[in-house]
């Protein structure tokens, strides 16, 4: 390539190397850092660029071990090693191992390891009473060596090269350093590769051309406001612009498209006069199922459908008078006019804690305080054991809604469901299928047609049964729906797999966001 053409594509990092060194000089990262003031990344970049242009070539490559001081190592440097702290504590008198751990804030395994090393050296001993005692503090020579090695690393900027260690220090470092999982080690071991290289003969001709043209590598790369204000631009030399260079990729910050979709759904519902409600993701069996007239022997209560809490397992109590009213509705119908389910309501089972498995629990919680007439909705994160595929997740969102009023009916409900299917999901084809839910009568399922996945259920809806509303203090009709907002988003965002909503692939998320913009 013509030297003058090559000259236009040189970066200041390359120019300074060409002007400072000649072909045959042995170069490496450390030399460029010390003589040109480069940081390691700049030195490596200059070498890579010059090599790509045929102006430099690698002459050697040497691997060596280095040891970096970890946060744990710095803690030892400041507060002492576990062995030192244990010896200092036992200078006051013998103590049991659990007391030592508690006093020094050590984990059992760390204290056990420290005791083992000190016991082998004869520094500590343990009697028949299981008390650890100080035998001979003078035999603790290892701690002093560890301290010296930590201090040496700190003085060297936190990193020691293998060549900086004596044979004794190298052996000790073998005990203190780990390559992986170094969180519980004083040093992290790593392999460092040192690359040596030199300029080639064409670099000399190019360097002479740089001097002839008066190029130093210190030319300004951009005209700034400060230069204009001070007038410094008048005396500065500027690098020539390469209009063929690809511009930097600009990635502006944007909201996640799925979260933006959820907010848009909320805005539509609020504009229609709905009020938003919310609740805890941890619920009792009472509100998650019993208050919804779901019998305690229902298959959905099986452990394969609901996630139980391991600790605590149960709530302390259930609110009255709702517990007694709901229990009566299950057993004999109570005052609802129903015969109930005809079984003995388990008041201990109802306190069991679960992860919310359906958004309808929010409606049950809201009914005792709801206004009549009234319209309410919520976005509920739900958890239910399920096989994950293109339309199912075990951790999903539902949009839950209720409408209370003397005059609301099934026609009103179908209108709301059509609004969701057409205006929110963007579906072209919608159909209603008779369904069954323990808490609504009549019950319907809403299905929409995806252009790729075909028909799938958008959610369920219905009119709450009196066995649900009466025990919670409501005597008017209540329309209720629980829709899979994830599935609605699948349609609205033009996706073919529900898992894409929660993708960790940032490029995929950016592409979706760009399509929405």
C-alpha positions in Angstrom: 0.0 0.0 0.0 1.2 3.5 -0.8 2.8 5.1 2.4 0.7 8.3 2.0 -2.5 6.3 1.8 -1.4 4.3 4.9 -0.6 7.5 6.7 -4.2 8.7 6.6 -5.4 5.7 8.5 -2.9 5.8 11.4 -4.2 6.4 14.9 -2.3 8.6 17.3 -1.4 5.5 19.3 0.3 4.0 16.3 2.0 7.3 15.2 3.7 7.7 18.6 5.1 4.2 18.4 6.4 4.7 14.9 8.1 7.9 15.8 9.6 6.6 19.1 11.0 3.3 18.0 12.8 1.8 15.1 12.7 -1.6 13.4 14.4 -4.3 15.4 13.7 -2.7 18.8 12.2 -5.3 21.2 8.8 -4.0 22.3 6.2 -5.2 24.7 3.3 -3.7 26.7 5.3 -2.7 29.7 7.8 -0.8 27.6 5.1 1.2 25.8 3.5 1.9 29.2 6.7 3.2 30.7 8.0 5.2 27.7 4.8 6.5 26.1 2.5 6.6 29.1 0.1 4.1 27.6 -2.2 2.0 29.7 -2.1 -1.8 29.0 -5.1 -1.7 26.7 -3.7 1.1 24.6 -0.3 -0.7 24.2 -2.0 -3.9 23.1 -4.3 -2.0 20.7 -1.3 -0.2 19.1 0.5 -3.6 18.6 -2.6 -5.1 17.0 -3.3 -2.2 14.6 0.4 -2.0 13.5 0.5 -5.8 12.9 -2.7 -5.7 10.9 -1.2 -3.0 8.6 2.0 -5.1 8.1 4.2 -2.7 10.1 4.9 -4.9 13.1 5.3 -8.6 13.8 5.4 -10.7 16.9 8.8 -12.0 18.0 8.0 -14.0 21.1 5.4 -15.1 23.6 6.1 -16.1 27.2 3.6 -17.3 29.8 4.1 -16.7 33.5 2.0 -17.1 36.7 0.8 -14.0 38.5 -1.0 -13.8 41.9 -3.5 -11.1 42.6 -4.6 -10.1 46.1 -8.3 -10.8 46.7 -10.7 -8.9 49.0 -10.2 -11.8 51.5 -6.5 -11.3 51.3 -6.9 -7.6 52.0 -9.1 -8.4 55.0 -6.4 -10.7 56.4 -3.8 -7.9 55.8 -5.9 -5.4 57.8 -7.4 -7.7 60.5 -5.1 -10.7 60.7 -5.3 -14.2 59.3 -7.7 -16.7 61.0 -4.8 -18.4 62.7 -3.5 -15.1 64.1 -7.0 -14.1 65.4 -7.5 -17.5 66.9 -4.2 -17.4 68.8 -4.8 -13.8 70.0 -8.3 -14.8 71.3 -7.1 -18.0 73.1 -4.4 -16.0 74.8 -7.2 -15.0 77.2 -7.8 -18.7 78.0 -9.3 -21.9 76.6 -12.6 -21.8 74.8 -15.0 -24.1 72.9 -14.9 -24.1 69.1 -18.5 -22.7 68.8 -17.6 -19.8 71.1 -14.5 -19.1 69.1 -16.5 -19.0 65.9 -19.1 -16.7 67.4 -16.6 -14.3 69.0 -14.4 -14.0 65.9 -17.3 -14.1 63.4 -15.8 -17.1 61.6 -17.6 -19.9 59.8 -17.1 -23.4 61.3 -15.1 -24.6 58.3 -12.7 -21.7 58.4 -12.2 -22.1 62.2 -11.7 -25.8 61.8 -9.1 -25.4 59.1 -7.2 -22.8 61.1 -7.3 -25.0 64.2 -6.0 -28.0 62.2 -3.0 -26.1 60.9 -2.1 -24.7 64.3 -2.6 -28.1 66.0 -0.2 -29.8 63.6 2.4 -27.1 64.4 1.8 -27.6 68.2 0.5 -24.1 68.6 -3.0 -25.2 69.8 -4.3 -28.3 71.6 -7.7 -29.7 72.6 -8.4 -31.5 75.9 -11.0 -34.1 76.8 -13.3 -31.3 77.8 -13.4 -30.2 74.1 -11.9 -26.8 74.9 -9.2 -25.4 72.6 -6.2 -24.1 74.4 -3.0 -22.2 73.5 0.0 -24.6 73.8 2.9 -22.6 72.4 2.3 -19.3 70.5 6.0 -19.2 69.5 5.6 -22.1 67.1 3.2 -20.1 64.9 5.8 -19.3 62.2 3.4 -19.7 59.3 1.3 -16.7 60.2 4.3 -14.4 60.0 5.2 -15.7 56.6 1.7 -15.2 55.3 1.6 -11.7 56.7 5.0 -10.9 54.9 3.6 -12.3 51.6 0.4 -10.2 51.9 2.4 -7.1 52.7 4.7 -7.8 49.7 1.8 -8.1 47.4 0.2 -4.9 48.7 3.4 -3.0 48.2 3.6 -4.2 44.6 0.2 -2.9 43.8 -1.8 -6.0 44.7 -0.1 -8.3 42.1 2.9 -10.6 42.4 4.6 -12.2 39.5 6.0 -15.7 39.9 9.6 -14.4 39.3 9.2 -12.1 42.3 8.9 -15.0 44.7 11.5 -17.0 46.6 11.2 -20.8 46.7 9.7 -20.6 50.2 7.2 -17.9 49.2 6.3 -19.9 46.1 5.5 -23.0 48.2 3.4 -20.9 50.6 1.6 -19.2 47.6 0.6 -22.7 46.5 -1.5 -23.0 49.7 -3.0 -19.5 49.6 -3.9 -19.1 45.9 -6.7 -20.5 43.8 -7.4 -20.1 40.0 -11.1 -20.5 40.3 -13.5 -19.9 43.1 -11.0 -17.6 44.7 -13.6 -16.0 47.0 -12.3 -18.0 49.9 -8.6 -17.7 49.0 -6.1 -14.9 49.8 -4.7 -14.8 46.3 -6.2 -15.4 42.8 -3.8 -17.3 40.5 -3.8 -16.4 36.9 -1.6 -17.0 33.8 -0.3 -13.8 32.2 1.1 -13.9 28.6 3.8 -11.4 27.7 4.0 -10.8 23.9 7.2 -9.2 22.5 7.2 -7.7 19.0 9.1 -5.3 16.8 8.5 -2.9 14.0 9.2 -4.0 10.4 11.3 -2.2 7.8 8.3 -0.4 6.1 7.7 1.3 9.5 11.0 3.3 9.1 9.9 4.8 5.8 6.5 5.7 7.2 8.1 7.2 10.3 10.2 9.5 8.1 7.1 10.5 6.1 5.4 11.4 9.4 8.3 13.7 10.4 8.3 15.3 7.0 4.6 16.0 7.2 4.9 17.3 10.7 2.6 14.7 12.2 3.4 14.1 15.9 0.4 12.0 17.1 -0.7 14.8 19.4 -3.1 16.3 16.9 -6.6 17.0 18.2 -9.3 14.5 17.2 -12.3 16.7 17.6 -13.3 20.3 17.9 -14.8 20.9 21.3 -16.7 23.7 22.9 -13.8 24.5 25.2 -11.5 25.0 22.2 -14.0 27.4 20.7 -14.4 29.4 23.9 -10.7 29.7 24.6 -9.6 30.2 21.0 -7.1 27.3 21.3 -8.4 25.8 18.0 -6.5 28.6 16.2 -3.1 27.1 17.1 -4.0 23.4 17.2 -3.3 20.8 14.6 -6.2 18.5 13.8 -6.3 15.0 12.6 -7.9 14.6 9.1 -11.3 13.0 9.1 -11.9 9.7 7.4 -15.4 9.9 6.0 -15.3 6.2 5.1 -15.0 5.2 8.7 -18.0 3.5 10.2 -19.7 5.7 12.8 -19.9 4.6 16.4 -23.0 2.5 17.2 -25.4 4.6 19.3 -27.6 2.6 21.6 -30.0 5.0 23.5 -31.5 3.8 26.7 -35.1 2.6 26.3 -37.7 0.8 28.3 -38.1 -2.9 28.0 -40.8 -3.5 25.4 -42.8 -5.9 27.6 -42.8 -3.6 30.6 -43.9 -0.8 28.2 -46.7 -3.0 27.0 -47.9 -3.7 30.6 -47.9 0.0 31.3 -50.0 0.7 28.1 -52.6 -1.9 29.3 -52.8 -0.2 32.7 -53.2 3.2 31.0 -56.2 1.9 28.9 -57.9 0.4 31.9 -57.5 3.5 34.0 -58.8 5.6 31.1 -62.0 3.4 31.3 -62.5 4.3 34.9 -60.8 1.2 36.5 -58.9 1.4 39.8 -55.7 -0.7 40.2 -55.3 -3.1 43.1 -52.3 -5.2 44.2 -51.3 -7.8 46.8 -48.6 -10.0 48.2 -47.1 -12.9 46.1 -47.2 -15.0 49.2 -50.8 -15.9 50.1 -52.7 -18.3 52.3 -54.8 -21.2 50.9 -57.7 -19.3 52.3 -57.5 -16.3 49.9 -55.8 -18.3 47.1 -58.6 -20.9 46.9 -61.0 -21.2 49.8 -62.5 -17.7 49.5 -63.0 -18.5 45.8 -65.2 -21.4 46.7 -62.6 -23.8 45.5 -63.0 -27.0 47.6 -60.0 -28.1 49.7 -60.0 -31.4 47.9 -59.8 -29.8 44.4 -57.1 -31.2 42.2 -55.5 -27.7 41.8 -54.5 -27.9 45.4 -52.2 -30.8 44.6 -48.5 -30.1 45.3 -47.7 -30.5 41.6 -49.8 -27.3 40.8 -49.1 -25.0 43.8 -45.7 -24.0 45.3 -45.7 -24.2 49.1 -43.5 -22.1 51.4 -40.9 -24.1 53.3 -40.6 -21.5 56.1 -42.9 -20.4 57.6 -45.4 -23.0 56.5 -48.6 -21.3 57.8 -50.0 -17.9 58.6 -50.9 -17.2 62.3 -54.6 -16.5 61.6 -57.2 -15.7 59.0 -59.4 -12.6 59.2 -62.8 -12.9 60.7 -65.7 -12.9 60.0 -64.6 -14.0 56.6 -63.1 -17.3 57.8 -66.3 -18.4 59.5 -68.5 -17.3 56.6 -66.3 -19.0 54.0 -66.1 -22.2 56.1 -69.9 -22.3 56.4 -70.3 -21.8 52.6 -68.0 -24.7 51.9 -69.7 -27.0 54.5 -73.4 -26.3 53.9 -73.7 -23.2 51.8 -74.2 -20.8 54.8 -76.5 -17.9 53.9 -75.9 -18.1 50.1 -78.8 -20.4 49.3 -76.3 -23.1 48.2 -75.8 -26.6 49.6 -72.0 -26.0 49.7 -69.5 -28.8 49.0 -70.7 -30.9 52.0 -67.4 -31.6 53.7 -65.7 -30.6 57.0 -63.7 -27.4 56.3 -60.1 -27.7 57.5 -59.3 -24.5 59.4 -55.7 -25.6 59.8 -55.1 -26.3 56.1 -56.5 -22.9 55.1 -53.6 -21.1 56.9 -51.0 -22.9 54.8 -48.8 -20.4 52.8 -48.3 -20.7 49.1 -47.0 -18.6 46.2 -50.0 -16.9 44.5 -51.2 -19.3 41.8 -53.8 -17.1 40.2 -54.6 -13.4 39.9 -58.2 -14.0 41.1 -56.9 -13.9 44.7 -56.5 -10.1 44.3 -60.2 -9.9 43.5 -61.1 -11.9 46.5 -59.0 -9.6 48.7 -60.7 -6.5 47.2 -64.3 -7.6 47.4 -64.8 -6.7 51.2 -63.7 -3.1 50.5 -65.0 -2.6 47.0 -67.4 0.2 46.1 -70.7 -0.5 44.3 -70.8 0.3 41.5 -67.0 -0.2 41.0 -64.4 -1.3 38.5 -61.0 -2.7 39.6 -58.0 -4.4 37.9 -54.6 -5.7 38.9 -51.4 -7.1 37.2 -50.5 -10.2 39.2 -47.4 -12.3 39.0 -48.4 -15.9 39.5 -46.6 -19.1 40.1 -47.9 -22.5 39.0 -46.1 -25.7 38.1 -46.4 -26.1 34.4 -44.4 -27.5 31.5 -42.7 -24.6 29.8 -43.3 -24.2 26.1 -44.2 -21.5 23.5 -47.4 -20.6 25.4 -46.8 -21.7 29.0 -44.5 -20.6 31.8 -44.3 -21.6 35.4 -43.8 -17.9 36.4 -46.3 -15.7 34.6 -48.4 -12.6 34.7 -52.2 -12.3 34.7 -54.4 -9.2 34.4 -57.2 -9.6 36.9 -60.4 -7.5 36.8 -63.8 -7.2 38.5 -66.8 -5.0 37.8 -69.5 -4.7 40.5 -73.0 -3.3 39.9 -76.7 -3.9 40.0 -77.1 -3.9 36.2 -73.9 -5.7 35.0 -74.5 -9.0 33.1 -72.9 -11.5 30.8 -73.3 -9.1 27.8 -71.3 -6.5 29.7 -68.5 -9.1 30.4 -68.3 -10.2 26.8 -67.8 -6.6 25.8 -64.8 -6.2 28.1 -63.3 -9.5 26.8 -63.7 -8.4 23.2 -62.0 -5.1 24.0 -59.0 -7.0 25.4 -58.8 -9.5 22.5 -59.1 -6.9 19.7 -57.8 -3.6 21.1 -55.1 -4.9 23.5 -54.0 -8.2 22.0 -54.7 -7.1 18.4 -56.4 -10.4 17.5 -58.3 -10.7 14.3 -60.3 -13.7 15.3 -61.9 -14.3 18.7 -64.2 -17.0 20.1 -65.8 -17.8 23.4 -65.9 -21.4 24.8 -68.0 -22.6 27.7 -65.7 -23.2 30.7 -65.8 -24.3 34.3 -64.4 -22.5 37.3 -65.4 -23.3 40.9 -66.0 -19.6 41.6 -68.0 -18.3 38.6 -71.3 -19.2 37.0 -71.6 -18.9 34.0 -67.9 -19.4 33.1 -66.4 -18.8 29.8 -62.9 -19.1 28.2 -61.7 -16.6 25.6 -59.6 -17.9 22.7 -57.7 -15.9 20.2 -56.0 -17.0 17.0 -52.3 -16.4 16.6 -51.0 -16.3 13.0 -48.3 -18.9 13.7 -49.4 -20.8 16.9 -53.0 -21.0 16.0 -55.8 -20.9 18.6 -54.9 -20.6 22.3 -56.7 -19.6 25.4 -56.3 -15.9 26.4 -58.0 -16.4 29.8 -61.0 -17.3 31.7 -63.9 -15.2 32.9 -67.4 -15.4 34.4 -69.8 -14.0 37.0 -68.8 -14.7 40.6 -71.1 -17.2 42.4 -72.9 -16.1 45.5 -70.8 -18.5 47.5 -67.9 -16.2 46.7 -69.5 -12.8 47.1 -71.9 -13.2 50.0 -69.3 -14.4 52.6 -67.2 -11.4 51.6 -70.0 -8.9 52.1 -71.1 -8.3 48.5 -74.7 -8.8 47.3 -74.6 -7.5 43.8 -73.4 -9.3 40.6 -69.7 -9.2 40.1 -68.1 -9.8 36.7 -64.6 -11.3 36.9 -61.8 -12.2 34.5 -58.2 -13.5 34.7 -56.4 -13.1 31.5 -52.9 -14.3 30.6 -51.3 -10.9 29.9 -48.1 -12.7 28.7 -50.2 -14.4 26.0 -51.8 -11.1 25.1 -48.4 -9.6 24.7 -47.4 -12.5 22.5 -49.9 -11.3 20.0 -49.5 -7.6 20.5 -45.7 -7.7 20.1 -45.7 -10.1 17.2 -43.8 -12.9 18.9 -44.1 -16.7 18.3 -42.8 -17.9 21.7 -43.8 -16.6 25.1 -40.3 -17.2 26.4 -39.0 -14.3 24.2 -40.7 -11.9 26.6 -38.1 -12.7 29.2 -35.1 -13.3 26.9 -31.6 -12.5 28.2 -30.5 -11.8 24.6 -30.2 -8.0 24.7 -29.9 -7.8 20.9 -33.3 -9.6 20.6 -34.9 -7.2 23.1 -33.4 -4.2 21.2 -34.8 -5.5 17.9 -38.3 -5.9 19.4 -38.1 -2.4 20.9 -37.0 -0.9 17.5 -40.0 -2.7 15.8 -42.3 -1.0 18.3 -40.8 2.5 17.8 
